[in-house]
Amino acid sequence: MIGVCHFSPIAMTSSVSVRINDARHLRFALYDVLDAEGLTALPHFSMHSRDTFDAALDLAQRIALEKFAPHNRKSDLNEPLFVDGKVALIPEIGDAVAAYNEAGFTAASIDAQRGGMQMPFMVTTACDTLFAAANAGTVAYPSLARGVANLLLSYGTPTQIERYAQPIIDGRFFGTMCLSEPQAGSSLADIRCRAELQADGSYRLSGAKMWISAGDHELGENIIHLVLARIVDAPLGVRGISLFIVPRFRVDPDGTRAARNDVQLAGLNHKMGQRGSVNTFLKFGENGDCYAELVGQPHQGLGYMFHMMNEERIGVGVGAISQGIAGYLYSLDYARERRQGRHPDQKDPATMPIALIEHADVRRMLLAQRAYVEGAHVLALYSARLVDQMHDPLQRDRSALLLELLTPIVKAWSSDYSLRANEMAIQVLGGYGYTRDYPVEQYYRDNRINPIHEGTNGIQALDLLGRKVTMQNGAALRALIDEINLDIDAARALEELKELADQLGLARDEILRASQHAAQRMGAGDVRAALANASFYLQALGHVCIAWIWLKQARIALGADIDADFAAGKLATCRFFFATELPQVWHWCKIVVSDDSALTMRDGWF
Amino acid sequence: MIGVCHFSPIAMTSSVSVRINDARHLRFALYDVLDAEGLTALPHFSMHSRDTFDAALDLAQRIALEKFAPHNRKSDLNEPLFVDGKVALIPEIGDAVAAYNEAGFTAASIDAQRGGMQMPFMVTTACDTLFAAANAGTVAYPSLARGVANLLLSYGTPTQIERYAQPIIDGRFFGTMCLSEPQAGSSLADIRCRAELQADGSYRLSGAKMWISAGDHELGENIIHLVLARIVDAPLGVRGISLFIVPRFRVDPDGTRAARNDVQLAGLNHKMGQRGSVNTFLKFGENGDCYAELVGQPHQGLGYMFHMMNEERIGVGVGAISQGIAGYLYSLDYARERRQGRHPDQKDPATMPIALIEHADVRRMLLAQRAYVEGAHVLALYSARLVDQMHDPLQRDRSALLLELLTPIVKAWSSDYSLRANEMAIQVLGGYGYTRDYPVEQYYRDNRINPIHEGTNGIQALDLLGRKVTMQNGAALRALIDEINLDIDAARALEELKELADQLGLARDEILRASQHAAQRMGAGDVRAALANASFYLQALGHVCIAWIWLKQARIALGADIDADFAAGKLATCRFFFATELPQVWHWCKIVVSDDSALTMRDGWF
């Protein structure tokens, strides 16, 4: 070997270390804004208290910092390899996942009778923010597994639960969701994977699935794939899709691992980021012997899968926000430490350079990051609380309705704007931010998948405007507006917030007008035109929601017995969002109502 | 070795190939919109014609596709290494640079008497768009060298020109610009590099320089560093900075290469992108013997360097636009080829899936990319033409004024929005776009440096609002507005464009109000407040300029003897920009005039 110095040790002029969390913000969000303790009044959560929540958060923080964060860059530099027929991950991934499992996080919100902690989803979501901020690639393994367990707990038979879900809860098995195929990325109506009923009631599966995260690895004893496929002679389209359990290794009735199933790793995808999370191309039934079990009823698979899908969509939002938070905090600390330049009215070179944070334009980038990621974070936690509220019969229907509406916003808005935040974190660091000696460029790359996977943001926008806004005659949007109105009224009572409350009221009126316009157009059959600007609509409604969440935070911060600087910061960030972001709602609503330039553009004109 | 399959060959379902250019657009921009042929009426360019321009463009296109594009990904995967004391590049870089040199592109706009082609800068800029779109990392070597030659031709002594510039023109030497230091990235007032006069009139230099692109390599016989440093006892700040020639190898009076100079490679920076372009940390005079020659007068170095710097800033804009164009064209071709999903009013799964481009939301992303990158491209070429117009005594002063104003916009707006375009190109490809099997993720990474280097975009904004807008009592802005007014008037005469022309007139009024407001505030000494929102101002004035350029293109396309689909596309893209982007000018101007949230935010509130 010649003397190769690949990573020469230079220029680490910064002593800034990675932070995954601003503890004041997280506690404020959970306890002051979203009343986590209030959930303990529900019988389902009655064994919990602020103490158990804090203990979980502290434990998550510790494991995230000790086991997840240290190998975040190493994972990026050492992609999973296909070696001797197996996927080889760096060993730190296995150690971290084991620690996560052992501490009970895989089963954190699963019922105690199954061995879980029966913790509110809002609290476990907060914990997952910490893990994802520390290492987005590694946390993907247990969180996908948990999604599989939750789906099976809802729709599996008792035997399936015992055989496939319980070992996941126990940390022995892992899992995946297999939807996309190479020829049909987002278009599930066109999937071709095929299932044939056998005499014993099982099925034999054949076909290929693309973009399968955690599709092959040696972290556990088994991998349970949840696969969408068509039973022979099923109807075309989404009404002919069924859901199957396809274990990597068959499982004998007594639970012992049996022979390898006919599932083959056909390739690894090599990605821009999230390199620690192995992403695979899988082939099922290449040898005609892929064992599969039907979940629930034939042709109902898409509905079941959306149970997991909606959970994963909140998870995508949370993952994106986590990268946003990590980038925000890193660039904040860096801007405090690094001295460079002077104020524009201070030309005397004999004066000491000022800290980056003293420059108004740097503060702009820090404020924008904070407004995006803390706003999205509280909205995501609010949405997670809606899941918990379903344990309350009085709140169940309304919570479900709100959750349906907010899910595409939490997924798409959060991922779009957290990515914007990561871009700004790089900018705050300047040239250093562009190097791989600092973590911020990786945050961007790891985050870039989030507007794409689990339904692209364009698809989220169609879901929001084409389905959620109009369902039940607009009941979900009305429920949201009612919630917003409560906060507008409460804020109007405070002198500091009156003007902001009025501004949000006007934005609310504007989004209502645009919603009604689109609904009427759809009602009149002009569906394509109504939905052509759905992405602008999602941005507009997302901005209204984030402004609402900031107004709520500002009001509660002003009223709470809380550090005065912290309260002033919440109020200032709220004002920043209202001044620099909220006014775009009018612009986007106008596009939704009246612009047809994307609709009428023709292929031949490009 | 175990059997490692790192890059498994999967899922290349696309036959789309890289395009670096839409020839119709480029010809339209150069000949129809910007009257390249008109330049041949100037004596300096009288040896040229449309034929020589076309020949240069065709040659550039051919070399870019044959020599630059094929190793773009290979460069990304094989970073420069420090091997046995030397920087090792992949051999394709040297081959491409040699072809570029041999074809005359390094010297393309240099005077014929020096061996150059004496080509208009607008045409060579168009050629560079092609090279950069094919391979941003490789073209950095000759284009930096050219910048050094141009600076020396302007400010060097005849001996310095002969000794250091001519060999660059001849393709034997390369060059760098050395401004930043580890402790003072953007803040040149604080550089510490030190120069000591010797008895023979030369200097001895000592200090360190960071972020030096092309700082060490074996592509040529020598590297000429242009280094900013302080002569012993020079005044503090920017008024004490001098410019020095520091050759990697000393050059004897007869031009032969002599001993190695005391310039040491102290490290390589490992970047998010642009990995083919070696970026270095250099130490000068570690052994007390770094030979340097003063350029021009002592303490005048910054002014000279800005000669090169302004050229490079246009170059940064052009580089960014090139990545934007490549991403736009790739995602366009992909969207035409790939079939997926159906219209929202077509639920019948028996129908054939439609091409991605049939989806309105995909067209939105294609239109936005096109609006950004073709708009920025024409504005950059317009700015390059201003350089050429300086050869016309009648246009010299006014062209210089306009160029001063437009340079920060071409640098910052183009890099911000071309990056946004690259992000959308990834989104159009979905999961595939996130993999390294497709080029679009690299375009984003390669492009991410452009808002940072040659003065961050925040610094461009301060330069624009704090200096360019107010200089000579606002003469530059008035000259720009005069140009815009000519196009507003011309467009108003056409029925199809009347409404757009009126809209641009209102936006012009709005930006003028914001400009006056800021100027008054600065005049009143309230400089910090006036400049606090300079980045929003740059976006606003940038949007007005791009809208102007689109209105110009639409008018000329409608009037020209041109393919009807092409003209319709230009008009539709113009309309799209006016509907979805231009209205933000009002929002941003309002922030400039009245928002103080970034200004008043305090460190302790974060």
Interface residues (C-beta under 8 A of the other chain):
Chain A: I2 G3 V4 C5 H6 F7 S8 P9 I10 A11 T13 E79 L81 F82 V83 D84 S180 P182 Q183 A184 G185 S186 S187 A189 D190 M210 W211 L236 G237 V238 A266 G267 L268 N269 H270 K271 M272 G273 F281 L332 R336 Q340 G341 R342 H343 P344 D345 K347 D348 P349 A350 P353 A355 I357 E358 H359 A360 D361 V362 R363 R364 L366 L367 R370 L419 E423 I426 Q427 G430 G431 Y432 G433 Y434 T435 R436 D437 E441 Y444 R445 R448 I449 P451 I452 H453 T456 N457 G458 A461 L462 G466 G525 V527 R528 L531 A532 N533 A534 S535 F536 D565 F566 A568 G569 A572 R575 F576 A579 T580 P583 Q584 H587 K590 I591 D595 S597 A598 L599 T600 M601 R602 D603 G604 W605 F606
Chain B: I2 G3 V4 C5 H6 F7 S8 P9 I10 A11 T13 E79 L81 F82 V83 D84 S180 P182 Q183 A184 G185 S186 S187 A189 D190 M210 W211 L236 G237 V238 A266 G267 L268 N269 H270 K271 M272 G273 F281 L332 R336 Q340 G341 R342 H343 P344 D345 K347 D348 P349 A350 P353 A355 I357 E358 H359 A360 D361 V362 R363 R364 L366 L367 R370 L419 E423 I426 Q427 G430 G431 Y432 G433 Y434 T435 R436 D437 E441 Y444 R445 R448 I449 P451 I452 H453 T456 N457 G458 A461 L462 G466 G525 V527 R528 L531 A532 N533 A534 S535 F536 D565 F566 A568 G569 A572 R575 F576 A579 T580 P583 Q584 H587 K590 I591 D595 S597 A598 L599 T600 M601 R602 D603 G604 W605 F606
